[in-house]
Amino acid sequence: MMSALHSKLVREMTADCSVIACRFPLPCEPSQTIGEGLDTVWLYKHSDVMRYSASVNHRGDGRTQSESQS
């Protein structure tokens, strides 16, 4: 589910955008992590999302090439 959200963010985020996620992290490295366990919150900036996107081959359905082959 979070991979699909990540793909949506890649398509729709603007350069000045940030995303805060709780309970479930996105598949990319966050700019900041606050808390731990169930109380963890992740802050993702546009550059975090785009950096991860450039490092994998996305199919457009939220899955990477390796995920689609399984």
Rosetta blueprint (number, residue, H / E / L):
1 M L
2 M H
3 S H
4 A H
5 L H
6 H H
7 S H
8 K H
9 L H
10 V H
11 R H
12 E H
13 M L
14 T L
15 A L
16 D L
17 C L
18 S E
19 V E
20 I E
21 A E
22 C E
23 R L
24 F L
25 P L
26 L L
27 P L
28 C L
29 E L
30 P L
31 S L
32 Q E
33 T E
34 I E
35 G L
36 E L
37 G H
38 L H
39 D H
40 T L
41 V E
42 W E
43 L E
44 Y E
45 K E
46 H H
47 S H
48 D H
49 V H
50 M H
51 R H
52 Y H
53 S H
54 A H
55 S H
56 V L
57 N L
58 H E
59 R L
60 G L
61 D L
62 G L
63 R L
64 T E
65 Q H
66 S H
67 E H
68 S H
69 Q L
70 S L
